[in-house]
Amino acid sequence: MPDATPSLVLVVWEKLFSSASKFVEKRSGSGYCLVMLSERDYMRQPAGGVNWSATIVLLALNIVAYVFQVTLMPRLIDSAYLALSLEGLLHGYLWQLLTFQFMHGSVMHLLLNCWALFIFGREVEFELGKPRFLTLYFLSGVIGGLFQMLVSYLWPHYFAYSPDGSPISVVGASAGVFGVVAAFAMLYPTRRLTMLLFYVIPVNMKAKSLLWFCLIVAALGIGFPNSVIQTILGGNVAHAAHLGGILTGLALVRRHPAV
């Protein structure tokens, strides 16, 4: 069952420890100073009530959904009705375009998607506002799913059916997460990031460079299925879903078209 996990694991955080309780931030005319995370605009509480975070709600929903998936769901419903597949859509199971976004192939799959959503989602949510952020997230997931189904329809031997003839289904939140990553890169193209390649190799790059990297990996994954390149990029990955999510994020957030 292919998932929508980033193929070359995108365990990313803001340079200078922006996700820690304290971080060093450069202020014009004042050098470097320690700033509390709570002082960031997207972490502040409004004067009139609780500032609930759509990002945190999505994280909670993904975790609750996974617990349901591995405990109660096997006794209540066949996962084939909820995971996204070409056969499912052809049978009219349109709800799969939403439900597959809340299913994951493993705990690690879930954690990677949640970590990326936590790192990128808070600032994108603050910039766009909750309604537009949620639209971006879910629409990226839906269109990413449709992209994956398109390549499954065009090249069923590679994307729709496994070698034994059984239908391939797709699960994972990464199409939506990649839409958020693309939006982040559009909003903050020069933000410096550190990516852990293969979990261990730190690579520093700007957000717009990360965006290009994701696009290239997705394109290679689609163009060379069942090949050595696919193995290097990470097998069992829904690259077309990633590409669809990225393109949706780019289309919805165009503050910096030069990226």
TIMAR-730462 format. One record per residue (C-alpha): residue in one letter; x negated, z negated, y. Coordinates in steps of 0.02 Angstrom, whole numbers, plus 50000, padded with zeros to 5 digits. Layout:
REM residues N
aXZY/...
This chain:
REM residues 259
m500005000050000/p499075005950156/d499124994150302/a498924996550487/t497354985750501/p495954992450611/s494795001950495/l493134995650567/v493754978250598/l494164975750781/v493854957250796/v493674957650984/w493574944851120/e493224945451304/k491394944151350/l490934927451429/f492104917851312/s493744921451401/s494744914851254/a493864897951252/s494454882951349/k493114886151479/f492214901951527/v490994908251657/e491724920151784/k490834929351924/r491614927252095/s491074938452239/g490014928852361/s489944913252256/g488914917852103/y489474911051934/c490594896151909/l491544887551770/v493384891551767/m494714883451659/l495744895451553/s497314887451624/e496824893851797/r497084911851743/d498684919251813/y499444923351643/m499184905451583/r499984896651732/q501684888151718/p503014893251845/a503644879951964/g505444881351902/g505254880051714/v504324884651556/n503334900851556/w503664906651378/s502454919951316/a503094935451229/t501384937151149/i501484919851070/v503274923251013/l502684939250926/l501274929750843/a502484916550780/l503704929650716/n502324938650621/i501754922350540/v503534917050493/a503904934550426/y502344934150317/v502794917150246/f504524924150205/q503724939750131/v502644930250006/t503874916449962/l505724920649973/m505754939649991/p505224943649811/r506764934249750/l507964941549877/i507534959749909/d506364973449849/s504954976149974/a505234994849956/y506764992850067/l505754985250209/a504004993050200/l503895010050282/s503835025250167/l504275043550174/e505515041650031/g506325027150122/l506595036950282/l507235051950185/h508515040150106/g509055034550280/y508175017650284/l507815019150471/w507635000350489/q505945002150402/l505225008050569/l505474990350631/t505314979550475/f503634986750421/q502884979750582/f503204961950522/m502494964250346/h500664962550300/g499594966350149/s498614950150149/v498234934550248/m496674942850320/h497714957850372/l498904946150463/l497514936150546/l496604951450612/n498174958650689/c498674941950764/w496934938950835/a496884956050919/l498654953750987/f498194936451055/i496614942851141/f497354958451221/g499204954451231/r499184940051356/e498404949951498/v499404965751462/e500994955351459/f500554947251626/e500194964251703/l501734973251637/g502994959051626/k503874953451468/p505194967251453/r503964981451477/f502664973051366/l503904971051223/t504474989051246/l502664994551237/y502324984351080/f503844989350978/l503885007451036/s502045009250990/g502475002350818/v503945014150794/i503025029650854/g501495024650755/g502585023550601/l503315040650637/f501565047950654/q501125040950484/m502705048150409/l502335064950489/v500645066450403/s501465060150243/y502725074250255/l501425087550297/w500125081850169/p501075071750039/h499665073049913/y498545062650027/f499735051450123/a501435050250037/y501005047749853/s499625038949759/p498665047749619/d499875040849490/g501345048449583/s502075032249652/p502645032449835/i501475025049963/s502195012550086/v501455006250250/v501464988650319/g500674980150468/a500804976650653/s499284986650703/a500205001750772/g500984990250901/v499334981050924/f498404997350953/g499695001851085/v499274985351171/v497404988851155/a497645006051234/a498644998351376/f497274985351402/a495974999151413/m497025008451541/l497294992951646/y495524986151634/p494415001051588/t492774993151641/r493074975951562/r491594971451453/l492044967251272/t491104962251116/m491654969550949/l491084963150780/l490754978650677/f490964975250491/y491304957050541/v489464953450581/i488684966450697/p489034962650882/v489274978150988/n489534976851176/m490584990251259/k491814993251399/a493664993351361/k493775012051390/s492355014751266/l493295004451137/l494805015551167/w493795031251131/f493045022950978/c494785019050910/l495365036850943/i493865044350853/v494045032850703/a495905036750689/a495595055550701/l494225055050569/g495315044650455/i496705057550466/g495565072650453/f494575066850302/p495755057850182/n495125052550011/s493335056350062/v491705046950084/i492085046250270/q493745037850233/t492845025050125/i491595021450263/l492975019650392/g493945008050278/g495065013850138/n496915010250123/v497175011350311/a498605020150402/h497545029450530/a498985040350590/a499985024750633/h498505018650736/l498405035350826/g500255035350864/g500155017750933/i498665022051043/l499485037751114/t501075027951151/g500085014751245/l499205028151345/a500845036651388/l501695020751445/v500255013851550/r499435026451665/r498695016551806/h496975023651770/p497245041751710/a495385045351724/v495065034951568/
